[in-house]
Amino acid sequence: MKEYDYLIVGAGLYGASLAYLLRKAGKRVLVLEKEGHSAGICHQEREEGILVHTRGAHIFHTSDEEVWSLVTSMTPFRPYINQPKANYHGRLFSMPFNMNTFHQLWPEVETEEDARRKLAEECAPYQGIDEGTVEGWCLSHIGPTLYETLVKHYTEKQWGRSCAELDSSIIRRLPLRFRYDDNYFNDAFQGLPEQGYDALSEALLAGTKVVYGVDFLENKGKWMGLAEKTIYSGPIDALFGYSAGTLSWRTLKFEKETLDLEDFQGMAVMNYTDDTVPWTRIVEHKHFLGERSSRTIITREYSDEWTPGRDALYPVKDERNLGLASRYKEMALKEGILPGGRLGTYQYLDMDDVIRLALDDGRKILS
Ligand SMILES: Cc1cc2nc3c(=O)[nH]c(=O)nc-3n(C[C@H](O)[C@H](O)[C@H](O)COP(=O)(O)OP(=O)(O)OC[C@H]3O[C@@H](n4cnc5c(N)ncnc54)[C@H](O)[C@@H]3O)c2cc1C
């Protein structure tokens, strides 16, 4: 009999949630993590008394009652409503698009009826055009003014490609809200862990053996030999030395600055939607939890091409990459390894989705 029932590679929210479920079921679990901490890309560090999101701001939102009840039973959460703003040449607009945005753009628009009429007028000249690209879809669904002010340059900065070429699938779910309501998410629950995401992942991992600072891929055979089954939440192509090809990602460059100011922008997230500013957004960390400090810390985010070795953040879901990811998945399953999490399944998953995936995978494994 092997020393462990399960080996889980990665102590991000996927690995930590799966470890929690399996350990609670009485299984012997070993977690390997190559970094010196858990929480994966949700990892935070405290500076100047402020919890800083090291790889992109993370706001927890979900309508999944089981997931919400699990995370809030692990560590206290503080309510937070995400109401980002867009800055276009110094003019501020509400996001996501709602009655506030429409009124800010067209002051004569006050009611839902006004807004629908205005949008119909804006879109009228573009009916029947090709909706396969972001540009075509936007012109025929939201019209040229909203498109130019809030979508075009932001999306081009994000993807490094022209909206006239980008596939409209990335924008088709863009919500239009006909209420005066700036709450970005539609979910029932929203907040952030008061002590940070590391506290959440550590609580999930409490009682589980975790080895930090070890790269599973440097000695796959040895680690797999310790457990009956392996679950892997690292990059799926790295598992096979990229032998069938490398999966593509978009990444972000983060530029952090500590300022001798109590407050820089008066809110947590400001998006920059024109093309004269190279960054896509500025995050001011203290506003997520209402932390008090005489200084403040901001991070400018720039979207960037991914190259191996950089943080793999957003999968590029085209035919080639999706085909390659499913080929790697088959190869992993053949070796008796279950791929999981955002990197193992090559998907963009919100935190609640990744915890849901871990709970579902765990139950399947136990059944
Ligand atoms: C920029 C950005 C912002 C986001 N903001 C939000 C948000 O506001 N709200 C939201 O709900 N979701 C957000 N998400 C999604 C969220 O980050 C993910 O759902 C979640 O972090 C995925 O967890 P994971 O465990 O699958 O992956 P990860 O957090 O990437 O964890 C994988 C772990 O595996 C480890 N690992 C990898 N390879 C090996 C190896 N060979 N050996 C040992 N360990 C290994 C890594 O070090 C890492 O700790 C955001 C994502 C991004 C990219």
The ligand as a Gaussian input file, in Angstrom:
#p B3LYP/6-31G(d) Opt

LIG

0 1
 C       -5.516000      38.399000     -13.735000
 C       -6.619000      37.535000     -13.167000
 C       -7.591000      38.095000     -12.344000
 C       -8.609000      37.286000     -11.833000
 N       -9.581000      37.865000     -11.069000
 C      -10.577000      37.096000     -10.596000
 C      -11.636000      37.686000      -9.836000
 O      -11.681000      38.897000      -9.606000
 N      -12.614000      36.856000      -9.374000
 C      -12.617000      35.503000      -9.618000
 O      -13.528000      34.797000      -9.165000
 N      -11.615000      34.922000     -10.308000
 C      -10.605000      35.686000     -10.810000
 N       -9.599000      35.101000     -11.521000
 C       -9.570000      33.624000     -11.671000
 C       -8.793000      32.945000     -10.514000
 O       -7.508000      33.467000     -10.434000
 C       -8.719000      31.430000     -10.760000
 O      -10.004000      30.867000     -10.807000
 C       -7.989000      30.633000      -9.684000
 O       -6.871000      31.303000      -9.227000
 C       -7.555000      29.301000     -10.259000
 O       -6.978000      28.486000      -9.263000
 P       -6.124000      27.235000      -9.671000
 O       -5.789000      26.509000      -8.424000
 O       -6.775000      26.474000     -10.769000
 O       -4.804000      27.847000     -10.379000
 P       -3.545000      28.602000      -9.792000
 O       -3.962000      29.656000      -8.838000
 O       -2.731000      29.029000     -10.966000
 O       -2.781000      27.476000      -8.968000
 C       -1.981000      26.487000      -9.577000
 C       -0.871000      26.132000      -8.583000
 O       -0.111000      25.038000      -9.083000
 C        1.252000      25.272000      -8.792000
 N        2.051000      24.485000      -9.748000
 C        2.028000      24.578000     -11.100000
 N        2.917000      23.691000     -11.637000
 C        3.470000      23.029000     -10.597000
 C        4.467000      22.008000     -10.519000
 N        5.054000      21.498000     -11.604000
 N        4.831000      21.554000      -9.294000
 C        4.254000      22.050000      -8.167000
 N        3.314000      23.042000      -8.195000
 C        2.929000      23.512000      -9.392000
 C        1.405000      26.787000      -9.011000
 O        2.560000      27.295000      -8.376000
 C        0.113000      27.311000      -8.403000
 O        0.246000      27.575000      -7.024000
 C       -8.618000      35.892000     -12.103000
 C       -7.643000      35.335000     -12.929000
 C       -6.679000      36.141000     -13.486000
 C       -5.683000      35.536000     -14.420000

